[in-house]
Amino acid sequence: MPDLASLRPGDPERVREYRLTGRLGEGGQGTVFLGVSPTGARAAVKLLRADLAQDEEALERFVREVSTTQRVAPFCTAAVIDTGVNQHRPYIISEYIDGPTLDAVVATEGPREGSALHRLAIGTVTALVAIHQAGIVHRDFKPSNVLLAPDGPRVIDFGIAKALDRTSTLTATAIGTPSYMTPEQLAGENSGSSADMFAWGCTMVFAATGRPPFGTDSLPAIFNRIINLEPDLRAITDPALRELVGQCLAKDAALRPAAGEALLRLLGHASGAPSPTAPRGILAEGSAAAAQPAGSDVHSPSRQAGPGHPQQGPGYRQAVSQLHGGPLAHPSPLPSPYPAEGAAKRGRGVQLSIGAGLAVTLVTAAGIALASRGTKPDRVVSAQATGTQQAATSQPGGPTPTPTVSALPQATRTIKLPGSSITLHESDDDPIKLSSYDTARGENLYVRTPGTGDFIKNNEYIHYTVNASGTQALATDRFYDGDHYSVVSVVDRRPGSAKKIKIKIAKTPVYSFEPQWSPDGTRGLTTLYEVGGGTSKKQAYTFKKYGYAVIDIAGKKADIVRVKKRDDSVGGYFWRRDGQAVGAWVLTDKTPHIRFYDLRGTVLQTLPDIGIPLSGGGESISPSGTLLVTYCRGTTEEACVWSTDADAEAQIRVPFETGRFIGWYDDRHIAGWRRKGGGYEAVVIDFQGQVKRVLAVVADAKEYEKQPMRFSRGR
């Protein structure tokens, strides 16, 4: 365990639910404490300096920016658990890694060499692949941000430098570490993921020699070497690794290999080859190779792809990694399909009360597609009850480990939901929390009040979803406004604020459903339907997909995109993980696929044979964007999980029959409702189908059917 210093006067005693027991370290950004949760789980709590953001707006921007790090897949990284503000100081709570930093080990034990250096290279590049796949640039990769854990290296503090760069008022402070900065950074140019590869090359030279390649003396001397001189790489004795490091240290950023290409080369795949067929793809193989003990058979970087690793172009599954949020299988059931009498006379516009007919139609369509795909996949592997996962790989006997899984936070409070017999079991540490729920099929909406576990009735809206920081909500107004427009409200949830902004979306008969926050929290997305029928109690509403609306939160306006070519998409539109496109699940010729549009409605790409989303409207794509869950082919009693960078046949079969999928709890667990006696319970399960948490219970099955619940990711 790293040295733990005592707390000092003025240090906080706790942050969120974590009791601080000592100091792990201190730097220019702030102080890292060891925190212990009520369940005894340890975490690293980084409390940044208060002067890094001197106003509330900057604090909110920082939290929003750094919260994206929670999307990073847990491969050779320290998983980010939570972010927020404590007494005007931003904090980041991450997985505690019991191991020293790379620079400390080199200082005490000397440089790395041979297989130890090679495993270090694989592990750190694997981490950069995971970070870059999440759309994040580290911006401060260096030896002190690499921890050497018993199961291999772990990269920490990713994304913080970029967040500070965007939000800090200390404009004179350099973001980054001089000896690991790039020529383009020194020239004042924008730097992307290629800057991380340059810093990775510098770190490998440090690991092999005990010193950075461009020295540690005066800043002018260091900067001159970075811009004008070539580094000495002779200490790296492996020719293939030396060549790769040299390419990463190219002065021209365009000449540096991407992290994915570097990892493929380190693992012995031919340059440009796809990731191997495994449930966790190339990330899992990299994690496994990095964790192998000294003396084991480590891939040689000079080895070319053999029969087990065919040299073919990247498959469509790699494109799926662009996904961020999962689609909605269908809008949740709403009130009776007959408009409330006298709504217009009350001066509140026209009420649109939509029944469950649309939900039935969409679920039936999904069932038809499932029935048409009755054959099971050729390469589906059942997760074993032993707690390990056996995976089909293209190389027999190859290691496919499961990332380290920390215990889930256990419920610390029980909440009896008003207007309902549903009981909620939750913890402050839960990554998803109930933000709203309906009763009587949408006639009453209950929303969570900020900072509490209390829910209050709010019939102004029919949908309500909270952003990651918990400061705002997107809500669909129940009524058209006086100008006959459907409206989405941006609700300020900060304590003491009653501010809300009304944004007109589309004129009747077009109505918006289920608003969603963009990955960066700056925009909203809502699916539009053209609504007909419903002129009497006996006439059902009809729904025709119209398109989607992209909401500019700061600009207080919405751009309406009408999808001209009618499609048979299942459920609503959803964000791609980069926030630059929206997608929808589509059934064409009974073959499911995902179609992506840009923000103006132009088709960008189509991903074929992607499967059928689980019913219920939960996110099909994991928070990191690296894993996808669908029904297994030909059954609704099992869920199939596969990596978004693997081939379509590479799946894990998870026994889980759910009538209403909630979504991903984190990257290693999914959540949904299942039968329990005469009622239902909402559970969190692992990939072996084992229940790890109960989120909610309801004894009355009929009440469950008419009370959809919406969980939001964040606080």
Residue pairs with C-beta under 8 A, 6 or more apart in sequence:
1 98
2 24
2 25
2 98
2 99
2 100
3 24
4 21
4 22
4 23
4 24
4 34
5 22
5 23
5 24
6 22
6 23
7 13
7 20
7 21
7 22
7 23
7 33
8 23
11 20
11 23
11 31
11 33
12 20
12 47
12 86
12 87
13 19
13 20
14 20
14 35
15 33
15 35
15 45
15 47
15 86
15 91
15 93
16 82
16 84
16 86
16 91
16 93
16 428
16 429
17 37
17 38
17 412
17 427
17 428
17 429
18 35
18 36
18 37
18 43
18 45
18 93
19 35
19 36
19 37
20 33
20 34
20 35
20 45
21 33
21 34
21 35
21 36
22 33
22 34
23 31
23 32
23 33
23 34
24 32
24 33
24 34
24 44
25 31
25 32
26 32
28 173
29 46
29 48
29 49
29 52
29 160
29 164
30 46
30 47
30 48
30 49
30 52
30 89
31 46
31 47
32 44
32 45
32 46
32 47
33 44
33 45
33 46
33 47
34 42
34 43
34 44
34 45
34 96
35 42
35 43
35 44
35 45
35 93
35 96
36 42
36 43
37 43
37 409
37 429
38 412
39 407
39 409
39 410
41 406
41 407
41 409
42 96
43 81
43 93
43 94
43 95
43 96
44 78
44 93
44 94
44 95
44 96
44 97
44 156
45 91
45 92
45 93
46 91
46 92
46 93
46 94
46 157
46 160
47 86
47 89
47 90
47 91
48 89
48 90
48 91
48 92
49 89
50 87
50 88
50 89
51 169
51 170
52 62
52 90
52 164
52 167
52 168
52 169
52 170
53 59
53 61
53 62
53 90
53 167
53 168
53 169
54 169
55 169
58 167
58 168
58 169
59 85
59 88
59 90
59 167
60 469
60 471
61 166
61 167
62 90
62 163
62 164
62 166
62 167
62 168
63 83
63 84
63 85
63 90
63 469
64 467
64 468
64 469
64 520
64 521
65 159
65 162
65 163
65 166
65 167
65 520
66 80
66 83
66 90
66 92
66 159
66 160
66 163
67 83
67 468
67 469
67 521
67 714
68 134
68 135
68 136
68 159
68 519
68 520
69 80
69 83
69 92
69 134
69 136
69 158
69 159
69 160
70 79
70 80
70 81
70 82
70 83
70 431
70 623
71 134
71 135
71 136
71 324
71 519
71 577
71 623
71 624
71 625
72 79
72 80
72 130
72 131
72 134
72 136
72 158
72 624
73 130
73 133
73 134
73 283
73 403
73 622
73 624
73 626
73 627
73 667
74 95
74 130
74 403
74 404
74 624
74 667
74 668
75 126
75 127
75 129
75 130
75 280
75 283
75 284
75 286
75 287
75 403
76 123
76 124
76 126
76 127
76 130
76 152
76 153
76 154
76 155
76 286
76 287
76 290
77 127
77 130
77 131
77 154
77 155
77 156
77 158
78 94
78 95
78 96
78 97
78 147
78 154
78 155
78 156
79 94
79 95
79 406
80 92
80 93
80 94
80 95
81 93
81 94
81 95
81 429
81 431
82 92
82 93
82 429
82 431
82 715
83 90
83 91
83 92
83 93
84 90
84 91
84 469
84 715
85 91
92 160
94 156
95 406
97 147
97 149
97 154
97 156
98 149
98 150
99 147
99 148
99 149
99 150
99 154
100 147
100 148
101 143
101 144
101 145
101 146
101 147
101 148
102 120
102 143
102 144
102 146
102 147
102 148
102 153
102 203
102 206
102 207
103 142
103 143
103 144
103 206
105 148
106 112
106 143
106 206
106 207
106 210
107 210
110 210
111 207
111 208
111 209
111 210
111 235
112 120
112 207
112 208
113 208
113 237
114 237
115 294
115 295
115 296
115 298
116 294
117 204
117 207
117 208
117 236
117 238
117 241
118 238
118 241
118 266
118 298
118 301
119 152
119 153
119 289
119 290
119 291
119 292
119 298
120 146
120 148
120 153
120 204
120 207
120 290
121 204
121 241
121 244
121 266
122 263
122 266
122 267
122 286
122 289
122 290
122 299
123 152
123 153
123 154
123 286
123 287
123 289
123 290
123 291
124 141
124 146
124 153
124 155
124 200
124 203
124 204
125 200
125 259
125 262
125 263
125 266
125 286
126 263
126 282
126 283
126 286
126 287
126 290
127 153
127 154
127 155
127 158
128 138
128 141
128 155
128 193
128 196
128 197
128 200
128 259
129 259
129 260
129 263
129 282
129 283
129 286
130 283
130 624
130 626
131 137
131 138
131 155
131 158
131 159
131 196
131 259
132 193
132 196
132 258
132 259
132 260
133 321
133 624
133 625
133 626
133 645
134 577
134 624
134 625
134 626
135 519
135 577
135 578
135 625
136 158
136 159
136 162
137 159
137 162
137 191
137 192
137 193
137 195
137 196
138 145
138 155
138 157
138 158
138 159
138 161
138 196
138 199
139 159
139 160
139 161
139 162
139 165
139 175
139 176
139 191
139 195
139 196
140 157
140 160
140 161
140 175
140 176
140 177
140 180
140 199
141 155
141 158
141 180
141 196
141 199
141 200
141 203
142 177
142 179
142 180
142 199
142 202
142 203
143 203
143 206
143 207
145 155
145 156
145 157
145 158
146 153
146 154
146 155
146 156
146 203
147 153
147 154
147 155
147 156
148 154
151 291
151 404
152 287
152 290
152 291
153 290
161 175
161 176
162 175
164 175
165 175
168 175
176 185
178 219
178 222
178 223
179 202
179 212
179 214
179 215
179 216
179 222
180 198
180 199
180 202
180 203
180 212
181 195
181 199
181 223
181 226
182 191
182 194
182 195
182 198
182 199
182 226
182 253
183 226
183 227
183 251
183 253
184 190
184 191
184 195
184 253
185 191
185 195
186 223
186 226
186 227
191 253
192 253
193 258
193 259
194 253
194 254
194 256
194 258
195 253
196 259
197 248
197 256
197 257
197 258
197 259
197 262
198 248
198 249
198 250
198 253
198 256
200 248
200 259
200 262
201 213
201 245
201 246
201 248
201 249
202 212
202 213
202 214
202 249
204 236
204 241
204 245
205 211
205 212
205 213
205 231
205 233
205 235
205 236
205 245
205 249
206 212
206 213
208 235
208 236
209 235
213 231
213 232
213 233
213 249
214 222
214 225
214 226
214 229
214 231
215 221
215 222
215 225
216 222
227 251
230 249
231 246
231 249
233 242
233 245
233 246
236 242
236 245
238 301
238 302
239 302
240 265
240 300
240 301
240 302
241 266
241 301
244 257
244 262
244 265
244 266
244 301
247 255
247 256
247 257
248 256
248 257
248 262
249 256
250 256
257 265
260 275
260 282
261 271
261 272
263 282
263 286
264 270
264 271
264 272
264 273
264 275
264 282
265 271
265 301
266 286
266 289
266 299
266 301
267 282
267 285
267 286
267 289
267 299
267 301
268 299
268 300
268 301
268 302
268 303
268 304
268 305
268 309
269 276
269 305
269 309
270 304
270 305
270 309
270 311
272 311
272 313
273 305
273 309
273 310
273 311
273 312
274 312
274 313
274 314
274 315
274 318
274 647
275 281
275 282
275 285
275 318
275 645
275 646
276 282
276 285
276 308
276 309
276 393
276 394
276 395
276 398
276 646
277 379
277 392
277 393
277 394
277 646
277 647
277 649
277 650
278 284
278 285
278 391
278 392
278 393
278 394
278 398
278 400
278 643
278 646
278 650
279 381
279 389
279 391
279 392
279 400
279 641
279 642
279 643
279 646
279 650
279 651
279 652
280 287
280 391
280 400
280 403
280 626
280 643
280 646
281 643
281 644
281 645
281 646
281 650
282 645
283 626
283 643
283 645
284 391
284 400
284 401
284 643
285 398
285 399
285 400
287 401
287 403
288 398
288 399
288 400
288 401
289 298
289 299
289 399
291 401
292 298
292 399
305 311
308 393
308 394
308 395
308 396
308 398
309 394
309 395
310 394
315 646
315 647
315 648
316 607
316 608
316 648
317 642
317 643
317 644
317 645
317 646
317 647
317 648
318 644
318 645
319 605
319 607
320 594
320 607
320 610
320 628
320 644
320 645
321 577
321 625
321 626
321 644
321 645
322 576
322 577
322 578
322 581
322 596
322 625
323 574
323 576
323 577
323 583
323 594
323 621
323 625
323 628
323 644
324 519
324 574
324 575
324 576
324 577
324 578
324 579
324 621
324 625
325 516
325 519
325 574
325 575
325 577
325 619
325 621
326 574
326 613
326 618
326 619
326 620
326 621
326 663
326 664
327 570
327 571
327 572
327 573
327 574
327 583
327 584
327 585
327 613
327 620
328 513
328 514
328 527
328 571
328 572
328 574
328 617
329 362
329 363
329 366
329 570
329 571
329 613
329 614
329 615
329 616
329 617
329 618
329 661
330 358
330 359
330 362
330 363
330 570
330 571
330 615
330 617
331 354
331 358
331 359
331 513
331 514
331 527
331 571
331 572
331 617
332 359
332 438
332 442
332 463
332 514
332 617
332 708
332 710
333 355
333 356
333 359
333 438
333 441
333 442
333 706
333 708
334 353
334 354
334 355
334 356
334 438
334 441
334 442
334 462
335 353
335 354
335 355
335 440
335 441
335 442
335 443
336 353
336 355
336 441
336 443
336 537
337 353
337 354
337 355
337 357
337 533
337 534
337 540
337 541
338 353
338 534
338 536
338 537
339 350
339 351
339 352
339 353
339 534
340 351
340 353
343 349
343 350
343 351
343 479
344 350
347 482
348 479
349 479
349 480
349 481
349 482
349 484
350 479
350 480
350 484
350 508
351 478
351 479
351 480
352 478
352 479
352 480
352 486
352 511
352 531
353 442
353 443
354 442
354 511
354 531
354 541
354 543
355 441
355 540
355 541
356 441
357 540
357 541
357 543
358 529
358 541
358 543
361 543
362 570
362 571
363 615
365 568
365 570
365 587
366 570
366 587
366 612
366 613
366 615
367 636
368 587
368 590
369 587
369 590
369 591
369 592
369 612
370 612
370 631
370 633
370 634
370 635
370 636
372 590
373 590
373 633
373 634
374 633
374 634
375 633
375 634
376 632
376 633
376 634
376 635
377 632
377 633
377 640
377 648
377 649
377 651
378 649
379 392
379 649
379 650
379 651
380 392
380 632
380 640
380 649
380 651
380 652
380 653
381 389
381 390
381 391
381 392
381 651
381 652
381 653
382 652
382 653
382 655
383 389
383 390
383 652
383 653
383 654
383 687
383 688
383 689
384 390
384 688
385 688
385 690
386 688
387 688
388 402
389 400
389 402
389 652
389 687
389 688
390 400
391 400
391 650
391 652
392 649
392 650
393 400
402 687
403 668
405 668
405 686
408 665
408 669
408 684
408 692
408 693
409 427
409 428
409 429
409 430
409 693
410 427
410 693
411 425
411 426
411 427
411 693
411 694
412 426
412 427
412 428
413 425
413 426
413 427
413 453
414 423
414 424
414 425
415 423
415 424
415 425
415 426
415 453
415 455
416 422
416 423
416 424
417 423
417 424
417 437
417 446
417 455
418 446
418 455
418 456
418 457
419 439
419 444
419 446
419 457
420 437
420 439
420 446
420 698
420 703
420 707
421 698
421 699
421 700
421 703
422 437
422 696
422 697
422 698
422 703
422 704
422 707
422 709
423 696
423 697
423 698
424 434
424 453
424 695
424 696
425 693
425 694
425 695
425 696
425 697
426 433
426 434
426 453
426 695
430 665
430 695
431 623
431 665
431 666
431 713
431 714
432 662
432 663
432 665
432 671
432 711
432 712
432 713
433 448
433 711
433 712
433 714
433 715
434 448
434 695
434 696
434 709
434 710
434 711
435 447
435 448
435 464
435 465
435 466
435 473
435 710
435 711
435 712
436 445
436 446
436 447
436 448
436 455
436 463
436 464
436 465
436 709
436 710
437 445
437 446
437 455
437 707
437 708
437 709
437 710
438 444
438 445
438 446
438 462
438 706
438 707
438 708
438 709
439 446
439 706
439 707
440 706
441 706
442 462
442 708
443 459
444 457
444 459
445 457
445 458
445 459
445 461
445 462
445 463
445 464
445 478
446 455
446 456
446 457
446 458
447 455
447 456
447 458
447 461
447 464
447 473
447 475
448 454
448 455
448 466
449 455
449 456
450 470
450 493
450 494
450 495
451 495
458 464
459 478
460 475
460 477
460 478
460 489
461 475
461 476
461 477
461 478
461 489
462 476
462 477
462 478
463 474
463 475
463 476
463 513
463 514
463 515
463 710
464 473
464 474
464 475
464 476
464 491
464 710
465 473
465 474
465 475
465 514
465 515
465 516
465 517
465 710
465 712
466 472
466 473
466 493
466 712
466 714
466 715
467 473
467 474
467 517
467 521
467 712
467 714
468 517
468 521
468 713
468 714
468 715
469 521
469 714
469 715
470 493
470 714
470 715
471 492
471 493
471 494
472 490
472 491
472 492
472 493
472 521
472 553
473 490
473 491
473 493
474 488
474 489
474 490
474 491
474 515
474 516
474 517
474 524
474 526
474 551
475 488
475 489
475 491
475 515
476 486
476 487
476 488
476 489
476 512
476 513
476 514
476 515
476 526
477 486
477 487
477 488
477 489
477 502
479 487
480 486
480 487
480 508
480 511
481 487
481 502
481 504
483 504
483 507
484 507
484 508
485 504
485 505
485 506
485 507
485 508
486 504
486 505
486 506
486 507
486 508
486 510
486 511
486 512
487 502
487 503
487 504
487 505
488 503
488 505
488 512
488 515
488 524
488 526
488 549
488 551
488 558
489 500
489 501
489 502
489 503
490 500
490 501
490 503
490 524
490 551
490 553
490 556
491 499
491 500
492 498
492 499
492 500
501 556
503 551
503 556
503 557
503 558
504 558
505 512
505 526
505 528
505 549
505 551
505 558
505 560
506 512
506 528
506 546
506 549
506 560
509 530
509 531
509 532
510 528
510 529
510 530
510 531
510 546
511 528
511 529
511 531
512 526
512 527
512 528
512 549
513 526
513 527
513 528
513 529
513 572
514 526
514 527
514 572
514 617
515 524
515 525
515 526
515 551
516 524
516 525
516 526
516 572
516 574
516 575
517 523
517 524
518 524
518 525
518 575
518 579
519 575
519 577
519 578
519 579
520 579
521 553
522 552
522 553
522 554
522 579
523 550
523 551
523 552
523 553
523 579
524 550
524 551
524 553
524 558
525 548
525 549
525 550
525 551
525 573
525 574
525 575
525 582
526 548
526 549
526 551
526 572
527 545
527 548
527 571
527 572
527 573
528 545
528 546
528 547
528 548
528 549
528 560
528 562
529 543
529 544
529 545
529 546
530 543
530 544
530 545
530 546
531 541
531 542
531 543
532 541
532 542
532 543
532 544
533 539
533 540
533 541
533 542
534 540
534 541
544 566
545 563
545 566
545 567
545 569
546 562
546 563
547 560
547 561
547 562
547 563
547 601
548 561
548 563
548 572
548 573
548 582
548 597
549 558
549 559
549 560
549 561
550 558
550 559
550 561
550 582
550 599
551 557
551 558
552 558
552 559
559 599
559 600
561 597
561 599
561 600
561 601
562 601
563 597
563 601
564 601
567 584
567 586
567 588
567 595
568 586
568 587
568 588
569 584
569 585
569 586
569 587
569 595
570 584
570 585
570 586
570 587
570 592
570 612
570 613
571 584
571 585
571 613
571 617
572 584
573 582
573 583
573 584
573 597
574 582
574 583
574 584
575 581
575 582
575 583
576 582
576 583
576 596
577 621
577 625
580 598
580 599
581 596
581 597
581 598
581 599
581 604
582 596
582 597
582 599
583 594
583 595
583 596
583 597
584 594
584 595
584 597
585 592
585 593
585 594
585 610
585 612
585 613
586 592
586 593
586 594
586 595
586 606
591 608
591 609
592 609
592 610
592 611
592 612
593 606
593 607
593 608
593 609
593 610
594 606
594 607
594 610
595 603
595 605
595 606
595 607
596 603
596 604
596 605
596 606
596 607
597 603
597 604
598 604
609 648
610 628
610 630
610 648
611 628
611 630
611 631
611 633
611 640
612 630
612 631
613 620
613 630
613 631
613 661
614 620
614 629
614 630
614 631
614 639
614 658
614 661
614 672
615 636
615 658
615 659
615 660
615 661
616 658
616 659
616 660
616 661
616 662
616 672
616 673
617 660
617 661
617 708
618 660
618 661
618 662
618 663
618 664
618 671
618 672
618 711
619 663
619 664
620 628
620 629
620 630
621 627
621 628
621 644
621 664
622 628
622 629
622 664
622 666
622 667
623 664
623 666
623 667
623 713
624 667
625 644
626 643
626 644
626 645
626 667
627 641
627 642
627 643
627 644
627 664
627 667
628 641
628 642
628 643
628 644
629 639
629 640
629 641
629 654
629 664
629 670
630 639
630 640
631 638
631 639
631 640
632 638
632 639
632 640
632 651
632 653
633 640
636 657
637 655
637 656
637 657
638 653
638 654
638 655
638 656
638 657
639 653
639 654
639 656
639 658
639 670
640 651
640 652
640 653
640 654
641 651
641 652
641 654
641 670
641 687
642 648
642 650
642 651
642 652
643 650
652 687
654 670
654 685
654 687
654 688
654 689
655 689
656 670
656 672
656 674
656 685
656 689
657 674
657 675
658 672
658 673
658 674
659 672
659 673
659 674
659 675
659 680
660 672
660 673
660 708
661 670
661 671
661 672
662 670
662 671
662 672
662 673
662 682
662 695
662 709
662 711
663 670
663 671
663 711
664 670
664 671
665 671
665 684
665 693
668 686
668 687
669 684
669 685
669 686
669 692
670 684
670 685
671 682
671 683
671 684
671 685
671 695
671 711
672 682
672 683
672 685
673 680
673 681
673 682
673 683
673 704
674 680
674 681
674 683
676 697
677 699
678 699
678 700
678 701
679 697
679 698
679 699
679 700
679 701
679 704
680 697
680 698
680 701
680 704
681 694
681 696
681 697
681 698
682 694
682 695
682 696
682 697
682 709
683 691
683 692
683 693
683 694
683 695
684 691
684 692
684 693
684 694
684 695
685 691
685 692
686 692
696 709
698 704
698 707
